[in-house]
């Protein structure tokens, strides 16, 4: 599948600010499942830009605007081709043994540790484990059940949480958006010894059918299995993340992959508007 993604991120300031320093992560990643055919980024007003890959391998642009300005507009156009292989994972006893080994836990320690965003209470983690009968099934089946559990038991309600909401708060509210559902799923996976990472990107739902999160940047989970690699699960839509999911960045949680952040010098209120279009080509 080939897609064109257009994104416009616009900040309007209540009064001119003197200068700003910003960091963006908008360029999709290239991998064995995803190929970036072209990418363009336009920043208004004119900015000085530098580009680097961060610790997680994401493509990061740092840009500086030295002149006074009352707005910031970042526009991107990406053309991506997706070709995911079959995601079936054969959970043999040997695979389970590898995932229990100290070497495996050391190799994936960063994706087995809880963060502030992914913290759930011990009571909540035990309740989910018992509800999904973790002891009676292998890790892959448990992840499938967990994906469905979050979809069926938590309401997708934009506005009930924000980018600072942690997993425990969303769990108590029983509502949230894709970021919240992803953080909750990460917490449970890591508690069960399954390496899991946060994925930020876009989802294509077709011209006629809507999915949760298809009009904004999307988030989902990737879990790692030996002899197979990273497998994507989307708890917001209760599906595997395959040829409808375009990956932009990965990390431990939202803090590692924030699309745009920065600081400015001046006294002003800011208002942000984001628009996204994902079309099949």
N, C-alpha and C positions, 0 to 999 in steps of 0.2 A: 504494500500500500504506500502511496505517495501523498504527502500533505503539504499544504501551504499554511503557515501560521503567521498572522499579523497581530501584533500587540502594540497598544498605545498606552503609555503611562504618563499622566500629566499632573504636575504639582502647580497650584496657583497660590501665591503668597499675598497676604493682605497688604503688604507694603514691600518695597524693594529691599532685598537683602544684599549685603556687600559682596559675598563670595560663598562658594559651597564646595565641599569635597564629598564625592559619592562613590559607591561601589555597586555594580550591577552584575547579576548572573542571569542572563537571558538566552545565551547561545546554547542550543541543545547539544547533548553529548553524542559523540560517535562511538559505536560499539559493534560487536558482532551482529547484534539485532537491529541496529539503527545507524543509518548513514546520513550525515548532513550534506546535502547537495549544494546548498548556498545559504549564506547568512549576511544580512545587512543591518546595521544599527545606525540610527541618526539621532544626534543629541542637539537640542536647541535650548538656550543659546550655544554658541560655539564653545567647545570644551577641549581641554588637553587630555588625551586618553593614554593609558598604559594597560597592557593585557598580560595576565599570567594564569597559570593553573594553580589552584589552591591545593592544600594537603589531601583533599578527597578526590582530586582530579577534575574539578569543575573549572570551566572557563570563566574567569573573573575579569571585568573591566573596571579599572579605577579611573575616574575622570574629575577634573578640576575646572571650575568656572570662576575666573578671577574678577570679571567685571560685574557690577551691580545688575541684578535681574529680579523680576517679579514673577517669573514662572520657569518651570523646568519641564521639558517635553522629551521623552525617550520613545522612539518608534523603532520596532524591529520587524524584519521579515525573514522567516526561515522556511526553507524547503527541505523536507525530510522524507526518507524512504525507510519503511519498517519491514522487517522480514524475520519474525520470531520463529524459532524452532519449537518443536513440541515441548511442552512444559511438564510432561509426565515424569514423576520422580519415583524410582523403585526403591522403597525404603527397606533394604535388606538388613539382616542382623549386623552385617559388617559395617554398613553405613551408620547405624545406630551406635556401634562401638566407637567408630571414629569420632562422632559428635560428643561422646562421653570422655574422650581422651584429653589429657592435660595439654598436649601439643595443640590440638584443635582449639581449645578454649583460649590458649595464649595467642594463637594466630588471629583469632577474631574477637579479642578482648574488647576492642572499641565498640563493637556492635553487640556485645553481650552485657555491657554496663548500662545501668539506668542513668538518665539525665534528669534535670529538673523538669523538662517538658514531659518526659515519659514515665514519671513516677505515679504508681497506683499503690493503694494501701495493701498490706499483707492480706487483710480480710477479703478485699476485692479480688486479688489474684487467686486466692484459694477457692473462692466461690466460683469463679469462672472455670478453673481447672476441674472442680467437682461437677459442675453443670455440664461440661463438655466431655466428661468421663475420660480425662487425659490418660489415666493409668491403663485403660483398656485398648488404646489405639496408638499407632505410631505417630511420629511428629508431623508427617505430611498430612495425614487425615485430620489431626488436631488443628492444623492451620486452616484447612478447608472449613472445619466446623467453626473456628473462631471468626473467620471471614464472614460467614453467614450470621453468626451470633450478633456481631456488632451491627450489621445491616438491619437485622430484624428487631433489635432491642433499643436502638438509639435513633432519635428523630433528626433528620437533616433539616435544620432551621437556621439559615443565615441570619446573623445579627444577635444570636443568643450568646455567642462567644466572640473573642477577638484574637489577634495574633499572639497575645501574651497568655492566653488560657492554657493551663497545663492539663494533662490527662485526668488527674484526680478530680478536677473541677468539672470537666465535661462528663465524666462518669457519674458524678452525683446529680448533675442536671438532666442526664439522659438525652441531651440534645447537643448539637454542634454542627460542624462542617467537616470537610475532608481532612483538614489538618488535625482536628481533634480525634477523629476516628483512627487516623494513622498513628497518632501518638499512643492511643490506648492499645492498639494492636502491637505496636513495638514493645510496650511494657510487658505484655503477656508473653510474647515470643521470647524475649530476653530472660524473663523469669523461668521459662521452661528450657533454657539452654539452647535456643535456636537463634543464631546470628541474624539480626534484622536491621535494615537501614531505611531511612526516610528518603522518599523519591518525590521530587517536585517537577511538574511539567504541565502537559495539556492532555485533554481527552477529546476524542472525536466521537460524536454520537450519531452522526448521519444528518442529512438535511431535514428529515421529517421526524426523527425520534430524539427525545431529550433524555439526558442522563443527569444525575446529580453532579454538580460541579463542572458542567460543560461550558459555562459562560465566564468562568474565572480560571485562574491558575489552579491546577489540580494537584493532589497529593495522594500517594499510596505507599505500600510497603513492599520491600524486596527481602526475601529470606534466603539464606545460603544453605545448600545441601552439597555434601562431598560428591565428587564425580558428576556433578550436574551444573553447579554454579548458582547464580542469583535467579530467583523466581519471583515474579511480581504478583501481588494480591491487592485488590482494590476493595476494601471493606465498605466504602461509601456506596458502591454499586453491586457488591456481592459477585465479583467476577475476577478472573485472572487478568493481569495487566499484560496484554499482548499487542496486537496490531492496531489497537485504538488508543494506546497510551504512548505519548511522546515524552521521553525523559529529557529534562533540562539539567538537573543536578541531583546529587545524592549526598547524604551525610548522616550524622547520628540523629538529628531532629531538625525542626524548622530553623533553629538559630544558625545552622551550618549552611543553609541554602536560601536565605532571605533574598528575594529577587532584586530589591533595590533598597539601599540604606545609605545614610550619610549624615553630615552635619553642615550647618550654615551659620554664618556670622551676620547677626542682625536681629531685630525684634519684629517678629511677624507671625501671624497664624498661617497655617497651610491647609489646603484642601486637595485631596488626591482623587483622581478619576482614572479608572483602568478599563480598557475595552480590549476584547480578544476575539479573534475570528480564526476558526480552524476549518479548512476546506479540503476535501479530497481532490486530487488532480488526475 
